[in-house]
Amino acid sequence: MITNITSQNALDRLFAINWQADDTRIQSHIALFREYLRRSAIWAKALNCAELWPFF
């Protein structure tokens, strides 16, 4: 019962998201992705798995 409620809550939250593209935040998205690449490169080097970078 709790699993069904939790699953339904998760679905409700996903359906409530506005998935339309919003170009007003493009600079923020670019900055976030650059930061992801920077951090993942650091981890890839630290874990000796640079050949898998940037998408593990």
C-alpha angles and dihedrals in degrees: 000000000000090000091055092049092047091047091049091049090052091049092048090052092048092049090049092060117104101230095184115121114258112199092186089081099044094115090054091050091050092050092049093050092048089052090049090053092047094050095042090052090054091050093045090055093045092051095041093239101113091138088069094051134150098015113037 
